[in-house]
Amino acid sequence: MPTRTPMSGPVIVDTTHSPSAQLRPVPINAVTLTDEFWKPRRSLTRELTLKAQFAHLEDTGRLDNFRRAAGDLQCEFRGIYFNDSDVYKWLEGACWALADTHDSELADMVQGVAELIERAQAPDGYLNTYFTFDRSDQRWTNLRDMHELYCAGHFFQAAVAHSRVTGEGRLLAVAQRFADLICETFGVADGQMEGAPGHPEIEMGLAELSRATGVTRYLDQAAYFLNARGRGIIGGGAYHQDHVPFRDADRLTGHAVRALYLAAGATDIVAETGDQVLNAALSRLWNHMVSRQMYITGGLGSRHQGEAIGADYELPNAQAYAETCAGIADAMWAWRMLQVRGDATYADVMERALYNAALPGISLDGTAYFYVNPLAQDGVPEPGSSIHQRQPWFGCACCPPNIARTLAQMPGYLYSVSEGLVWVHTYAANEAILTLPEGLTVNLIQRTRYPWSGQVVLELLTPGEYGLNLRIPDWCGDADAGDAPSLSINNGPCRPTVKSGEYVTVRRTWSVGDTVCIQMPMPIRRVRSHPAALENAGRVALMRGPLLYCLEAVDNPDVDLRDVSLPRDGQLSSSFRKDLLGGVQIITGEASEVVHDSAWSSALYKATPSEAQRRPFSITAVPYYAWANRGAGAMQIWLRQEG
Amino acid sequence: MPTRTPMSGPVIVDTTHSPSAQLRPVPINAVTLTDEFWKPRRSLTRELTLKAQFAHLEDTGRLDNFRRAAGDLQCEFRGIYFNDSDVYKWLEGACWALADTHDSELADMVQGVAELIERAQAPDGYLNTYFTFDRSDQRWTNLRDMHELYCAGHFFQAAVAHSRVTGEGRLLAVAQRFADLICETFGVADGQMEGAPGHPEIEMGLAELSRATGVTRYLDQAAYFLNARGRGIIGGGAYHQDHVPFRDADRLTGHAVRALYLAAGATDIVAETGDQVLNAALSRLWNHMVSRQMYITGGLGSRHQGEAIGADYELPNAQAYAETCAGIADAMWAWRMLQVRGDATYADVMERALYNAALPGISLDGTAYFYVNPLAQDGVPEPGSSIHQRQPWFGCACCPPNIARTLAQMPGYLYSVSEGLVWVHTYAANEAILTLPEGLTVNLIQRTRYPWSGQVVLELLTPGEYGLNLRIPDWCGDADAGDAPSLSINNGPCRPTVKSGEYVTVRRTWSVGDTVCIQMPMPIRRVRSHPAALENAGRVALMRGPLLYCLEAVDNPDVDLRDVSLPRDGQLSSSFRKDLLGGVQIITGEASEVVHDSAWSSALYKATPSEAQRRPFSITAVPYYAWANRGAGAMQIWLRQEG
């Protein structure tokens, strides 16, 4: 058991002093993962992923762009004008990765990058390596497209992480100088210019910088940028979330990542201000998203064109865009809503997105990434293309450092605290030292094989009176009556009614060694989608616990996966395969391949009914997050269901 | 009965001297439409549409660009760099519209434009109003993107039409000067440059110019451009049909209009050369298209992104792109394949595309156009958008003059001739004077209410021995056995076996006044699509004769059209509504609206089965070509079918 007492330290998003947030996050280093799922992934992120990404930052000129701005190098700016943001996101991820583990190689990289950033800052505080030298006079001339404020926001998040993890104030001071310049530049006062960012992110960055520094002006500026939207300053387009004031919006629109970052930033503002009009807008956006726009993965973005959210229920599978960053952004927004509202529905979506939308973005070996995340794939590539596979890097490389920082943050997603309460949002074996707002520090051990098993045992090492708020996932409600979730304390029955989709509160005077056991049965679920999601008509997706499953050609050879059909009452079972994909619970069972009337081989439309034959075979499904790790091939999530 | 004998005159595509074409088209003015469907549309095209388009060409600077190039105006080039093509397409359409009818206003416009074009030509023959003055030295520097050869191709088609209709050789001489320059510029000889057009069209234009002038060099140049593809000259992308030599291609790829124009141009080359390798490639492309890529409308292009053909069976409805020009291009290609091969399958697709993919592109009043043709529409617009409606013009205005020239050409689509044979491809009341290759001129009258009725009477006014090749549409094969198509001669039974999807040949010694009656029953058909077209799973589309039907909200109020369900054996009937949409046969019948479990109002995914209720109501379906002529609203083609 750890003996550290991390009274302060790194947190993902700080709401410690937020007047309107119900929950407070806990420091990342308050939670020591001991599990077989997230811990190895987080270690790989630190040991391999972030170092490989650093090499890419170096090789692609992203760091040279800072050296150039600092005057160390005479060369042209290389790459895309928003490439600074990749450096900042990497830096943030590297800091979180170092929050609880020493790694001198990574720490040296972090300090080198931090110094480079400091030296690249202009005397007046401006910081963007693209708008330097000849382009200095183009600063702030195209806020819609040129992403200066987006880069600034990522820098502020990185600077806060750096300050929390290293305890140093140098990079935070750089951030403050830049934030001060932004505050002076944009607004409605004489001598200021009006502005709104084409790509939101500054809102979250300024809010967090405000929390880290106590400077409320930064929060006000975040609110200014939010409120500047919908007045046509950046063109008035729904693509840029500028067609309507945010307070009046009824749904997310346009570019998925921008829409979600904006919603997350707005949630930060609600956490600090308690703005009830904004809060009501967030409810509308959230409810519309989860009932009309979100993939079963938790991902968003139905259209390749514009990387955009589509029409309601427009959820194509093979043609899904579902950018990895949008899946991460969904989890980020859900996390913030959860802190503000303390409602399990946000934890449900957060968990869904982390496992099924963010995690698929990186290969099991930690070195290759999906930018686009289709939910189905034909085994034959389109002419002139190859089959969709993870890539080691991208020209527009937003996703790789985004998934790295998310994995590095993972311990921070498990718990929050509030007055007298420890909140457990999602499960993973760990040892935690959690300080409640009133000062009590609760030590506990969590033992579980989650997400493979729904049995969780919490052992409390701190005596005293306090409560546990334990999330019972919404997916428990999909189980049969006999399979209801349950709770026991010290192996005995327990008073509170356990309802899925809610936090169950267990409040008592604990003794050292008391245990709480949560049983969340994990039957295999056949999930249907809304009838208006046309591609899924007559189909089901297999889920177990928080995980979405898919069929891959490698496990189901010689079958057209699109034509796999499950008998309505057919037996499906699951078992753990230690040797497969780093260890996964697979699903197997009887199914059939629908073999169509041969007329369909040459016809696309016909009026005469046709007879389909069924060829029985046994399916093997694997977690969707692990797909495409064994070569290129077909993949299918939504399976036909007979009858 | 007409007494003219149009031995020569305008034809859409001339194969009169083509060594490898089985069929020869007939002059447009050999066929005098007398019907209630196409004739009024063609008249409206001449009287209103083309004149309104002329005003748009004038208002948008497209004609001023020619005046500028001619030195009449000192101004900047206006609009998009390929805007010349709109002028050429308009000119071609106006010429065909004048083929058989005098209209001095339109004729004056035509002559004015023709003179302007002539005067805009550079001394060396070059003609493109964008690459003039300062931009002269940028000629041919970016064949992939700048559409110079595309514009040239449309000019050649217009020049041929102008020459055929006016009998003047002036514009044809302008075209030859430009074509000569192109032939000198591009090729593999010393001093020539290699090149391939990013947007095909020059192939058709050069082939037709070769036929009109007898200059085989132009045909050779068309073949050069075709064969230059697939070698990476324009980047090697499937989007530009450059990923593989055309002869090796197995499917259409990339930008739909480009792919189809290229296939049509290649078919022209096969018609002239009999190239069997190319001919085999065309078979592969065609078979792949009709079995994997084509909408039920005959349109193509599944993706907004890149206006592109998608993956096999990727056929979204609400998100269809299906550019009007692609529907027209499909008919253009089918027409050429038909002339080369004499196989009814090409006439089937041509007819499908003309009625259901080209015609929806223009409003019933002849003044507004669809660029994009969705096959379903939600009644609620996306935020920041309005509901999809036809527009009076577009910045990129390829579709309006394209539909105008297609309607102007319509008489030319009905017949072809070959040795001793009159081919009847599609039906419409008309009087025709058709000269067979051996010199016999056959006068005939066609009486029918097609497409509303499948009864057609041909009255032969020319005695003698010759044959009729009458197309029995493939859709007749969808009828029940009792509803088989049949033929009678002089009201008596008739020898030849009538098979749907084939031409039936009636060859005899005819007397004046002999009649042939074709009965093509037109039951309402419920057409299914291939199971891999996922959005259509469990759904049927209603068709009657060649026409596709749809539901519109205006006829079916207070119903979610996506949830309309037809009983499997429910009665559907059709009746003619003279007052509606210019006179249409409507389909009515019993259906129900599926009213979903209320849980679906807030859920997008759930594992618990739900019960749907059915609310019976009576549907009214109208031809798809006529949709969106009564204001903005929801529309649906594919309807659920029970059981």
Interface residues (C-beta under 8 A of the other chain):
Chain A: G236 G237 A238 Y239 H243 V244 A249 D250 R251 T253 G254 N287 V290 S291 R292 M294 I296 R303 H304 Q305 G310 A311 D312 Y313 E314 P316 N317 A318 Q319 D378 V380 E382 P383 G384 S385 W475 D478 R525 R526 V527 R528 S529 H530 P531 A532 A533 L534 E535 A537 G538 A541 M543 R562 D563 V594 H596 W600 S601 S602 A603 L604 Y605 K606 A607 T608 P609 S610 A612
Chain B: G236 G237 A238 Y239 H243 V244 A249 D250 R251 T253 G254 N287 V290 S291 R292 M294 I296 R303 H304 Q305 G310 A311 D312 E314 P316 N317 A318 Q319 D378 V380 E382 P383 G384 S385 W475 D478 R525 R526 V527 R528 S529 H530 P531 A532 A533 L534 E535 A537 G538 A541 M543 R562 D563 V594 H596 W600 S601 S602 A603 L604 Y605 K606 A607 T608 P609 S610 A612
